[in-house]
Amino acid sequence: MYLKLTNGTASKYSLRQLREDNPTISFPKSIPDTLAASYDVYPYTFANEPSYNMFTQDLTEGSFTQDEDGNWTLGYTVQNKPQDDAERSIRMERDKRLFETDYLALSDNTLTSAMSTYRQALRDVTAQSGFPFSVVWPTKPSE
């Protein structure tokens, strides 16, 4: 993966685009990084993905940075989802966790006290003071 510097601004680019942008140049089949650099085209890597809460936050590509050795990296940005989206996401996860234990609550089955408490705690997730951006999930007991 490559980027191109244009007036000091880095943007995603490809070697194919380099060839298309320079139709009169006969590039070798494999373009060395040093040759690409003469056209302000540089390879980049992705930064390590930061930790984030996939239910309440979005992870998007951030900006390019260059280290002291000249290597380029594309970072990430973590942003909170809009409240409605975060609430919907948390509710969906809560419903999934309840569904996973629904078979234990059938009329021909007796719920253990721990499982009953767990299921109630799941139903109460939306009443937590930090909902939806700070939810503490109950621990599922063994069946």
C-alpha positions as CSV (number, residue, x, y, z in Angstrom):
1,M,0.0,0.0,0.0
2,Y,1.2,3.4,-1.0
3,L,0.6,7.0,-0.4
4,K,1.3,10.1,-2.4
5,L,2.5,13.4,-1.1
6,T,0.9,16.3,-2.8
7,N,1.8,19.8,-1.4
8,G,2.8,18.1,1.9
9,T,-0.5,16.2,2.2
10,A,-0.5,12.4,2.2
11,S,-3.3,10.4,0.5
12,K,-3.8,6.8,-0.4
13,Y,-2.3,5.9,-3.8
14,S,-1.3,2.9,-5.8
15,L,1.5,1.9,-8.1
16,R,-1.2,1.3,-10.8
17,Q,-2.2,5.0,-10.4
18,L,1.4,6.0,-10.6
19,R,1.6,4.2,-14.0
20,E,-1.6,5.8,-15.2
21,D,-0.6,9.3,-14.1
22,N,2.7,8.9,-16.0
23,P,1.8,7.2,-19.3
24,T,5.0,8.2,-21.0
25,I,7.3,6.6,-18.4
26,S,8.3,2.9,-18.9
27,F,8.3,1.7,-15.3
28,P,9.8,-1.7,-14.5
29,K,7.4,-4.5,-13.7
30,S,8.2,-4.2,-10.0
31,I,8.7,-0.6,-9.1
32,P,11.4,-0.2,-6.4
33,D,10.5,2.1,-3.4
34,T,13.4,4.4,-4.3
35,L,12.0,5.0,-7.8
36,A,8.5,5.5,-6.4
37,A,9.9,8.0,-3.9
38,S,11.2,10.1,-6.8
39,Y,7.5,10.6,-7.6
40,D,6.6,11.4,-4.0
41,V,5.0,7.9,-3.6
42,Y,5.9,6.0,-0.5
43,P,4.9,2.6,1.1
44,Y,3.0,2.7,4.4
45,T,1.8,0.3,7.0
46,F,-1.2,0.3,9.3
47,A,-0.7,1.3,13.0
48,N,-1.8,-1.3,15.6
49,E,-5.5,-1.2,16.1
50,P,-6.3,0.5,19.3
51,S,-8.7,-1.0,21.8
52,Y,-12.2,0.2,21.6
53,N,-15.8,-0.8,22.5
54,M,-17.3,-2.1,19.2
55,F,-20.8,-1.6,20.7
56,T,-20.5,2.1,21.4
57,Q,-17.6,3.3,19.3
58,D,-16.5,3.3,15.7
59,L,-13.0,2.7,14.5
60,T,-12.0,4.6,11.4
61,E,-8.8,5.2,9.5
62,G,-7.0,8.3,10.8
63,S,-4.2,10.2,9.3
64,F,-0.7,9.4,8.0
65,T,2.3,10.0,10.2
66,Q,6.0,9.7,9.4
67,D,8.5,8.5,12.0
68,E,12.1,9.8,12.4
69,D,13.3,7.1,9.9
70,G,11.0,8.3,7.2
71,N,8.5,5.3,7.5
72,W,4.9,6.1,7.0
73,T,2.0,4.7,9.0
74,L,-1.8,5.1,8.7
75,G,-3.3,5.5,12.1
76,Y,-6.8,5.0,13.5
77,T,-9.4,7.2,15.1
78,V,-11.9,6.0,17.7
79,Q,-15.2,8.0,18.0
80,N,-18.3,7.4,20.1
81,K,-21.3,6.3,18.0
82,P,-24.4,8.5,18.2
83,Q,-26.3,7.7,21.4
84,D,-29.2,6.1,19.4
85,D,-26.8,3.8,17.6
86,A,-25.0,2.9,20.8
87,E,-28.2,2.1,22.6
88,R,-29.4,-0.1,19.7
89,S,-26.1,-1.9,19.6
90,I,-26.1,-2.6,23.4
91,R,-29.7,-3.8,23.2
92,M,-28.9,-6.1,20.4
93,E,-26.0,-7.6,22.3
94,R,-28.2,-7.9,25.4
95,D,-30.9,-9.7,23.4
96,K,-28.3,-12.0,21.9
97,R,-27.1,-13.0,25.4
98,L,-30.6,-13.5,26.6
99,F,-31.4,-15.7,23.5
100,E,-28.4,-17.9,24.2
101,T,-30.0,-18.9,27.5
102,D,-33.6,-18.9,26.5
103,Y,-33.7,-22.7,26.2
104,L,-32.9,-22.9,29.9
105,A,-36.1,-20.9,30.7
106,L,-38.5,-23.2,28.9
107,S,-41.5,-24.5,30.9
108,D,-40.1,-28.0,31.2
109,N,-36.8,-26.6,32.7
110,T,-36.1,-25.1,36.1
111,L,-33.7,-22.1,36.1
112,T,-31.0,-22.1,38.6
113,S,-30.9,-19.1,40.9
114,A,-27.6,-18.0,39.4
115,M,-29.0,-18.2,35.8
116,S,-32.2,-16.4,36.8
117,T,-30.1,-13.6,38.4
118,Y,-27.9,-13.4,35.3
119,R,-30.9,-13.1,33.0
120,Q,-32.4,-10.4,35.1
121,A,-29.1,-8.5,35.2
122,L,-29.1,-8.6,31.4
123,R,-32.6,-7.2,31.3
124,D,-31.4,-4.4,33.7
125,V,-28.4,-3.4,31.6
126,T,-30.3,-0.5,30.1
127,A,-31.0,0.9,33.6
128,Q,-27.3,1.1,34.5
129,S,-26.2,4.7,35.1
130,G,-23.6,4.7,32.4
131,F,-25.9,3.2,29.7
132,P,-25.1,3.1,26.8
133,F,-21.5,4.2,26.9
134,S,-20.4,2.5,30.1
135,V,-22.1,-0.9,30.5
136,V,-20.9,-3.6,32.9
137,W,-21.9,-7.0,31.5
138,P,-22.9,-9.6,34.1
139,T,-20.9,-12.8,34.1
140,K,-22.7,-15.8,32.7
141,P,-22.9,-18.6,35.2
142,S,-22.2,-22.2,34.3
143,E,-25.4,-24.0,33.2
